[in-house]
Amino acid sequence: MVAIIRCTEAEKAHLEWQEDLFPASGRREWTWTTTRLREFWTKGSHITLVATPDRYGVMQVTRLGHTKRLRQVADLQQKLEISHVTLLPEPVTLNELIALLTARHRVHLVEEGQQTEATGKALLAALVELQPDVDRVIGQLRAAFDGYTVRSKAGQALATQRDAVLGIGRMAGMSIPQLARWDPPAEELYDDRPPPAYLDLLSRTATTSAGAGRAASQHDIAIEDHHIGRDAEIFLGWIGELTGHVAWRHFRQDEQSLLIANVNRTAAERNSGADLLYYHQSRGSLILVQYKKLDRVGGYYYPDSDGKLADELRRMQDVDAYAARLRRPTDDHRLSPDPSWIKLCPPEGLIPQANVMVQGMYFSRQHFQRLRDDPRLRDGRGGALRFGYSNVPSYLDNTMFTRLVETGMIGTAGASTEMVRQQVMRSVREGRLLTAGVLTGKEQPQSARNSARRRRR
């Protein structure tokens, strides 16, 4: 749907301040929250014409954005969030735009708020008639609504990478909205080629590190901070030993630094699976997540039909046993000290632009193996074993899992960088799709992190 929002002088100044702080060339995402009368914002989300007053007080459409409703803040007031705010090449007077509407559409026009479907389409058509270049902006906003349709194994690999990248950001407890803002591939994806790295699609204009040394000359690297710690350089060096392509990004928040890397080595049709590796340096905490897909039809995962599962579980058991040998009585407490986890998730038919992860069920390796012996899961045809939302008695969802990782309640304690190196190299050598994250720097107490999160909302 389409909506109009009329800004006050103060709101106009706020938008201009945000645009100065986060220039479009940097592709750093920001949002604007405001309140409006609830009766005019009762449904869904909208492509929004943002009108601001000029020096004479005349309202001009100067921007387009994507508006969604948040919570009701009073009996008559609705809180709104406007994202993807894009400055138009040239402003268009709102009255001039409305003058192009037919009488039928003008009758249904709402001065401010959501429009009827027909009137909204007419408004966008009139805007393109006055400013043809706006058609490109509208297309980008529609992509933010509709997402990217997945049609191949390579597309599924891209969707998995995206989910892992967003997951690592949440595990680190960082607010990184730009991780969800990406440009879909310009060309069709083919399964007989390595899938594109999701991080490569985040930005076309980010800078290249001058301090990354030899790695910067060998890999397609774009980062958002010029300070790369010694451990991050070592981490990238491990990956660089094994593959000709690494896409990575570096983020800072408070006193911590997060590096995220995508590693693609094999064609999608020969890919042996997907791994997420997350290492919290100050805790010595390692988490390994292996992705498994539910059937597109029926929504179940059948472990007995997965020819790779036995070897994968053996690998996880070896990693868990190795981590157990490194434990010390003085290590921090963990609800689950093993590194190995499995995420079962539905195959993506659409990759959204919104900052949402793929719905999924997380299991520790031990929990997963115990469920394989649970008679409640043998409810398939002929008593076949299957995992699905309808029969699994308990699991962790995205929010619970990433929050437990963030707060240090699960994951190893005291894992060495040598253990991390071994797992990175093993994933890549086995032809797996690897998304890895390393968090370094001083960690704040949980109460301080919670306060910072509330301030950033």
C-alpha positions in Angstrom: 0.0 0.0 0.0 0.9 3.7 -0.3 0.8 6.4 2.3 1.5 10.2 2.7 3.2 11.7 5.8 3.5 15.4 6.2 6.5 16.6 8.3 6.7 19.5 10.6 9.7 21.8 10.5 11.3 20.0 13.4 10.8 16.6 11.7 12.3 18.0 8.5 15.4 19.2 10.4 15.7 15.7 12.0 15.6 14.0 8.6 18.3 16.3 7.3 20.4 15.7 10.4 20.1 11.9 9.9 21.1 12.3 6.2 24.2 14.3 7.1 25.1 11.7 9.8 24.5 8.7 7.5 25.1 9.8 3.9 23.5 7.6 1.2 26.9 6.7 -0.3 27.8 4.9 2.9 24.6 2.8 2.8 24.4 2.9 6.6 20.8 2.2 7.5 18.8 4.5 9.8 15.2 4.8 10.8 12.9 7.6 11.9 10.1 7.0 14.4 7.2 9.3 14.9 3.5 9.2 16.0 0.4 10.0 14.1 -3.4 9.7 14.5 -4.2 6.0 14.7 -7.4 6.2 12.6 -5.3 6.9 9.5 -2.7 4.2 10.1 -4.6 1.0 10.7 -3.0 -1.6 8.4 0.3 -3.1 7.4 3.3 -1.3 5.9 3.5 1.2 3.1 5.6 2.9 0.5 5.4 6.4 1.9 5.6 9.8 0.2 7.4 12.0 2.7 6.3 15.6 2.3 8.3 18.5 4.0 7.7 22.2 4.0 9.8 24.5 1.8 10.9 28.0 2.9 7.4 29.3 2.2 5.6 26.5 4.0 4.6 24.8 0.8 4.5 21.0 1.2 6.8 19.1 -1.2 7.4 15.4 -1.7 11.1 15.2 -1.1 11.6 11.6 0.0 10.2 8.1 -0.3 10.4 5.6 2.5 9.0 2.4 4.0 6.6 2.8 6.9 5.4 0.2 9.3 3.3 0.4 12.4 4.9 -0.2 15.8 2.9 -0.1 19.0 -0.1 2.0 19.9 1.2 4.7 22.2 -2.2 6.2 23.3 -5.9 5.7 22.7 -5.7 7.8 19.5 -1.9 7.7 18.6 0.0 5.1 16.6 3.8 4.9 16.6 5.4 4.5 13.2 8.8 3.6 11.9 10.0 4.9 8.6 13.0 3.2 7.1 14.8 3.1 3.7 14.3 6.9 3.6 15.5 8.0 0.1 15.9 11.6 -1.0 14.3 12.2 -4.4 16.4 13.7 -7.2 14.1 16.7 -7.3 11.2 17.7 -5.0 7.6 17.6 -6.3 5.0 19.9 -4.9 2.3 17.9 -3.2 -0.5 20.0 -4.7 1.0 19.5 -8.2 1.0 15.8 -7.6 -2.6 15.7 -6.4 -3.7 17.8 -9.4 -2.7 14.9 -11.7 -5.1 12.5 -10.0 -8.5 11.9 -11.5 -11.6 13.1 -9.7 -12.4 9.5 -8.7 -9.0 9.1 -6.9 -9.1 12.6 -5.4 -12.4 11.7 -3.7 -10.7 8.9 -1.8 -7.4 10.8 -1.1 -6.4 11.0 2.6 -4.5 14.1 3.4 -2.1 12.2 5.6 -2.1 8.5 6.2 -2.6 5.3 4.2 -4.4 5.5 0.9 -6.8 3.1 -0.8 -5.0 0.7 -3.2 -6.2 2.4 -6.3 -5.4 5.9 -5.0 -2.0 4.8 -3.9 -1.2 3.4 -7.3 -2.4 6.6 -8.9 -0.2 8.7 -6.6 2.9 6.7 -7.5 2.1 6.8 -11.3 1.7 10.6 -11.0 5.0 10.9 -9.2 6.8 8.9 -11.9 5.1 11.1 -14.6 6.6 14.2 -12.9 9.9 12.6 -12.0 10.7 9.6 -14.2 13.9 8.8 -12.2 11.7 8.1 -9.1 10.7 4.8 -10.7 14.1 3.3 -9.7 13.6 4.4 -6.1 10.1 2.8 -6.1 11.6 -0.4 -7.4 14.1 -0.5 -4.6 11.4 0.0 -2.0 9.2 -2.7 -3.5 12.2 -5.0 -3.2 12.3 -4.1 0.4 8.7 -5.2 0.7 8.7 -8.3 -1.6 12.3 -9.6 -1.1 14.2 -11.8 -3.5 12.6 -14.9 -4.9 14.7 -18.1 -4.4 14.7 -20.5 -7.4 17.9 -22.5 -7.1 20.3 -24.3 -4.7 22.6 -21.3 -5.1 19.7 -19.0 -3.9 19.2 -21.3 -0.9 22.9 -21.0 -0.1 22.6 -17.2 -0.3 19.5 -17.4 2.1 21.4 -19.5 4.5 24.4 -17.1 4.5 22.1 -14.2 5.2 20.5 -16.0 8.1 23.9 -16.9 9.6 25.1 -13.3 9.2 22.1 -11.9 11.0 22.4 -14.5 13.7 26.0 -13.6 14.4 25.1 -10.0 14.7 22.5 -11.0 17.3 24.8 -13.4 19.1 27.3 -10.5 19.5 24.5 -8.3 21.0 25.1 -5.6 18.4 22.6 -3.5 16.7 23.6 -3.6 13.0 20.6 -2.8 10.9 22.7 -2.5 7.7 23.2 -6.3 7.8 19.7 -6.6 6.5 20.1 -4.0 3.7 21.4 -5.7 0.6 21.3 -5.6 -3.2 19.9 -8.8 -4.8 22.2 -10.4 -7.5 22.0 -8.6 -10.8 22.2 -11.9 -12.7 20.5 -15.3 -12.4 22.2 -17.7 -9.9 23.5 -21.0 -11.3 24.0 -24.1 -9.2 27.2 -25.2 -11.0 29.0 -22.1 -9.7 29.9 -20.9 -6.2 27.0 -18.9 -4.8 27.6 -15.2 -4.2 28.7 -14.2 -0.8 25.9 -12.4 1.1 28.3 -9.9 2.6 29.4 -8.9 -0.9 25.9 -7.8 -1.6 25.5 -5.5 1.4 27.2 -2.5 -0.1 28.8 -1.5 -3.4 30.6 1.5 -1.9 32.2 0.5 1.3 35.9 1.2 1.7 38.8 -1.3 1.5 41.1 -1.7 4.5 44.5 -0.2 4.1 45.8 -2.1 7.1 44.8 -5.6 6.1 48.1 -6.3 4.4 48.5 -9.3 2.1 44.9 -10.4 2.6 43.5 -7.2 1.2 45.4 -7.7 -2.1 44.1 -11.3 -2.5 40.5 -11.1 -1.5 37.5 -9.0 -2.3 37.3 -7.2 1.0 35.1 -4.3 2.1 34.9 -3.2 5.7 33.4 -0.4 7.7 36.2 0.2 10.1 39.9 0.7 9.4 41.1 -0.8 12.7 41.6 -4.6 12.3 42.9 -6.4 15.4 45.7 -8.9 15.3 43.4 -11.8 16.0 41.1 -10.8 13.2 44.1 -10.8 10.8 45.1 -14.2 11.9 41.5 -15.5 11.5 41.4 -14.2 7.9 44.8 -15.7 7.3 43.4 -19.1 8.2 40.7 -18.8 5.6 43.0 -17.3 3.0 45.1 -20.5 3.2 42.2 -22.5 1.8 40.1 -20.4 -0.6 40.4 -17.8 -3.3 37.4 -15.8 -2.1 36.5 -14.3 1.3 33.9 -11.6 1.8 34.0 -9.9 5.2 32.9 -6.9 7.2 34.1 -5.3 10.4 31.8 -3.6 12.9 32.3 -1.7 16.1 30.0 -1.0 19.0 31.0 0.4 22.4 34.4 -1.2 23.1 33.9 -4.4 21.0 34.8 -5.3 17.5 32.9 -7.9 15.4 34.3 -9.4 12.2 32.0 -11.5 10.0 33.2 -13.6 7.0 31.5 -15.5 4.3 33.5 -18.3 2.6 32.4 -19.9 -0.6 34.5 -22.5 -2.2 32.4 -25.0 -4.2 29.5 -24.9 -6.6 26.0 -25.0 -4.9 25.3 -28.4 -6.4 28.5 -29.9 -4.8 28.1 -28.0 -1.5 28.2 -30.4 1.4 26.2 -28.2 3.8 26.4 -24.9 5.7 28.2 -24.1 9.0 27.9 -21.0 11.3 31.0 -20.5 13.5 30.9 -17.9 16.2 33.9 -17.2 18.6 33.7 -14.8 21.5 37.4 -14.2 22.3 37.3 -12.8 25.8 35.1 -15.7 27.0 36.9 -18.3 24.9 33.5 -19.3 23.8 32.9 -21.2 20.5 29.5 -22.0 19.0 29.1 -24.2 15.8 25.7 -24.4 14.1 25.0 -26.7 11.3 22.0 -25.9 9.0 19.5 -28.6 7.9 16.5 -27.9 5.8 12.9 -29.1 6.4 11.1 -30.5 3.4 9.4 -27.9 1.3 6.4 -30.1 1.1 5.1 -31.2 4.6 7.7 -29.2 6.6 9.6 -32.1 8.1 13.2 -33.2 8.3 13.8 -37.0 8.0 17.2 -37.9 9.6 17.1 -41.5 8.4 17.0 -40.3 4.8 20.0 -37.9 5.2 23.1 -39.8 4.0 25.5 -37.1 5.4 24.0 -37.0 8.9 26.0 -39.9 10.4 29.4 -38.4 9.4 28.2 -34.9 10.5 27.1 -36.1 13.9 30.4 -38.0 14.3 32.3 -34.8 13.6 30.2 -32.8 16.1 30.8 -35.5 18.7 34.5 -35.2 18.1 34.4 -31.4 18.5 32.3 -31.6 21.7 34.7 -34.2 23.2 37.7 -32.0 22.3 36.1 -29.0 23.9 35.3 -31.1 27.0 39.1 -32.0 27.4 39.9 -28.2 27.5 37.5 -27.5 30.3 38.8 -26.4 33.7 37.0 -26.3 37.1 37.5 -22.5 37.1 35.8 -21.9 33.8 32.6 -19.8 33.7 29.3 -21.6 34.2 27.4 -22.7 31.1 23.9 -24.2 30.8 25.4 -26.2 27.9 29.2 -26.2 27.5 29.3 -28.0 24.2 29.9 -26.1 21.0 27.8 -28.1 18.5 24.3 -27.2 17.5 21.8 -28.0 14.7 19.3 -25.6 13.2 16.4 -27.1 11.3 14.7 -24.4 9.2 12.3 -24.3 6.2 13.8 -23.7 2.8 13.5 -20.0 1.9 11.2 -19.2 -1.0 11.8 -15.5 -0.5 14.7 -13.6 1.0 13.3 -10.5 2.8 15.0 -7.1 3.2 13.7 -6.8 6.7 16.0 -7.6 9.7 14.4 -11.0 10.3 16.0 -14.4 10.5 14.6 -17.6 9.0 12.3 -19.3 11.4 13.9 -22.4 12.9 14.4 -25.0 15.6 17.8 -25.2 17.4 19.0 -28.3 19.1 22.2 -29.1 20.9 23.9 -32.2 19.4 23.0 -34.2 22.5 19.4 -33.0 22.5 19.1 -33.9 18.8 20.4 -37.4 19.3 18.1 -38.0 22.2 15.1 -36.9 20.2 16.0 -39.5 17.6 15.0 -42.1 20.2 11.8 -40.3 21.2 8.8 -42.4 20.1 6.7 -39.2 19.7 8.8 -38.3 16.6 8.1 -41.6 14.9 4.7 -40.5 13.5 5.6 -40.5 9.8 4.3 -43.0 7.3 5.1 -46.5 8.5 6.5 -45.1 11.8 9.2 -43.0 10.0 11.3 -40.7 12.2 10.8 -37.1 11.4 11.3 -33.7 13.0 8.7 -30.9 12.6 7.0 -28.2 14.4 4.0 -30.3 15.0 5.8 -33.2 16.9 9.0 -31.9 18.4 8.3 -31.4 22.1 10.8 -28.6 22.8 13.5 -26.6 21.0 15.1 -23.1 21.1 13.9 -20.5 18.6 16.0 -17.7 17.1 15.4 -15.3 20.0 16.1 -17.8 22.8 19.2 -19.2 21.1 20.9 -16.0 20.1 20.1 -14.4 23.5 21.6 -17.4 25.3 24.8 -17.1 23.2 25.0 -13.4 23.8 24.7 -13.7 27.6 27.3 -16.5 27.7 24.9 -19.2 28.9 25.7 -21.7 26.1 29.0 -22.4 24.2 32.4 -23.5 25.3 34.5 -21.8 28.0 38.2 -21.4 27.5 38.3 -22.6 23.9 41.7 -21.8 22.3 42.2 -20.0 19.0 43.8 -23.3 17.8 40.4 -25.0 18.2 38.8 -22.3 16.2 41.4 -22.6 13.5 40.8 -26.3 13.2 37.1 -25.9 12.8 37.4 -23.1 10.2 39.9 -25.2 8.1 37.8 -28.3 8.5 34.6 -26.6 7.3 36.3 -25.1 4.2 38.2 -28.3 3.3 35.0 -30.3 3.4 33.4 -27.9 0.9 30.9 -26.5 3.4 29.4 -23.0 3.2 31.0 -21.2 6.1 29.8 -18.1 7.8 32.1 -17.1 10.7 32.2 -14.4 13.3 34.8 -13.3 15.8 34.0 -10.9 18.6 36.9 -9.2 20.4 37.3 -6.4 22.9 36.2 -5.6 26.4 32.8 -7.1 27.5 30.4 -5.1 29.6 28.2 -6.6 32.3 24.9 -7.9 31.1 23.0 -5.0 32.9 25.1 -2.5 31.0 24.4 -4.3 27.7 20.7 -4.4 28.4 20.6 -0.7 29.1 22.5 0.1 25.9 20.0 -2.1 24.0 17.1 -0.1 25.4 18.7 3.2 24.5 19.2 2.0 20.9 15.5 1.0 20.4 
